[in-house]
Amino acid sequence: MYHMSNKSKKLSTDAYKGVRDFFPKEMAIEKKIFDIWRTTVETYGYEEYSASVLEPSELYRAKSGEEIVNEQTYTFTDRGDREVTLRPEMTPTLARMVAAKKRELVFPLRWYSIPNLFRYEQPQRGRVREHWQLNVDIFGVESTNAEIETINIACDIMRAYGLKDTDFEVRLNNRKIMDYITRDIYSLNEQSAHKLSKLIDKKDKIKTEAFKIGANEILGNNAQSFLTLLNSKNFEDFVSNLPQTKEETSSGSYDLHTGLAEIRAVIDGLEKLGITNIRFDQTLMRGFDYYTGIVFEIFDLNPINHRAVFGGGRYDDLLSLFGNEKVSAVGFGTGDVIARDLMETYNSLPVSNPSADIAIIVIGEQNTPYALELAKSLRSKKIRVVIDLSKKKISDQIKNADKKSIPRIICIGDEEVKTGKLRVKNMTTGEEIISSEDTISL
């Protein structure tokens, strides 16, 4: 019930902390970003899907763990006493959908979505509590061709933002390599291996001495050889520093370790496509809790942003959460906030697009019916038309059209209605062309 006392309380015009309002100017930029995403991924044959923003909380507990759900999501109990969460990511939903229809779907499966996502975290540059994200995933391809394709898509999107290849780089690592190092070479148990991966993830955020102390606590006498590995300058240097890099095959011969061979295959495949801005990064640890193979980031090199723009990798185990057998999967995500930051940094934000191609200025209320009929006729030709229904003075109507950057106007008065001769004025040049309703074009 509405109480009288509420009338005196004024509501704030501020948006909820960490979310954004999209006024028409901002929405035009958002639409441009979405257009880049859709146009690019659809040239590779990807199909768009969607789902509800609400999911059972257990979906994220199973995939991400209790801590993420309890501290970083918007989770609540609904009126049916069910615990639900505003989705913080799309991958669990995607896995649920694929698992539900697995027998009906045609693989390889190429899907994409642009969902609205929610995370309860501290807002900062490039990070808010609610954003839109492009998710691109391919299911059913076991070879590294899946990684090569998805990374190629990400690079095409970066170029569509206005960046050159020299402005960004592709950073690669492999979960299999880290497993090989921690389990086979250093014989760490699962808990110690997890601690080491977390330490590596913080390498650039803590002092060198603190990192060495942490490595010593976990690895003891092996800490120095590990630091040598981690400080390798490139892929070849890393391979030469690795104590054991070969695996015995069934025939008794030895091949390069699987994880390293996959990195080499991805680098070679991308280079054949003309993508040479690639760097093997043994410190790249994103999502190691559920990625099963190659992981990658597309990293902007401009110091204004200097951060990952895309992140993704291979996650072959995710469908097993639903009791299904494993299905090979590779995917990435990228957000609208960093997309806008990039386009602003590289001066590629779209120029404001006027809301209409022609503004009809009505002189006298009696001429409004004719103006409405004219507008309908022009719209049938795919011409965008706005009618000024304000009853303001002619000069004020023209000024309003000019403020909105509408390129052409037509004034409709008694004479125009009587003769059907219409003056189409170009607001930039001042040129006027006399036309009939049937001959007006852009």
C-alpha angles and dihedrals in degrees: 000000000000112000123210091231090067091066092076093053114091117213118231118251091211119111119239110281113275098016131094140229115220110214114188094272092051091042090056089058091046091051090050091053091049090047091054090050096047096042093049100046094042090058085066093052099257119155125218122239134174142187142185119295088231123079134168108270091232089071091066095038089058094047105032106017138242096289094058093047095045098044109024107035140070099244127167143156115254127216090271089059091251120140110233134176134207099239113262092187139009104225097084090050090049091050090049092051094047092046091050095054100025096126092050099047126093114232139246084057118201113190136161136182140183103212131176107242132195130205126168101225140123110288115236139148108313093006130082135160095254126032145148119251137191112226119191120183138170121197129195103031113115097180126081088255085092091059091045092052097047093046089049089054091050091051091050089053091050089054090048088055087060101261126133121222089255089061095064142023139213112235119201137190136153130229089212091061092054091047089050092051097045099040107028103031104030098023094223121171120237094266094051092044090053091049090051093051090051090049092051090050089058095045096110093042100056134055119273093243092052089051092051091050090051092049091049091052091055103033106026110187091007093061095094096052088047092052089050089054093047092050094051110136098221144349095281091048090050093051091050091050093050109100094219122019103159132086123203113240127214089262092056096252123119128243133186110277111275095243093051092044090054091052090050091048092052093047092049092046093050093046090055087057091052096258106132102150091097129134129186105225114190090186094060103113105159115153094349088154091075109010111101103192138353117022123188145180132195103220126199110222096201109111090224090068105007094167143106113287098180129026130184150118147162120317109175096162103056099095089057087076086076096047094261126133115258120284121194110246137175126179149147141206133211131178137229095230095062089040090060092044090053095048090048092049093049095041095242101122110134119262110248110273115219115242092234142019094220133025116205112213111205118212108195127003091250090068096056095093090056091047090053092050091048091050091051091051093049093046089056085064089055091255113144109231133183124189120210103228095171097103087224123148115286092249092053092049090052091048091052091052090050092049088054090050092237102168100214138031136193120199114212116201136146093284094052092049091049099046103026089225108136127195111216108198124201105220093205101049100022089230117148125206121193110222141160123237091260096050100048112117137152 
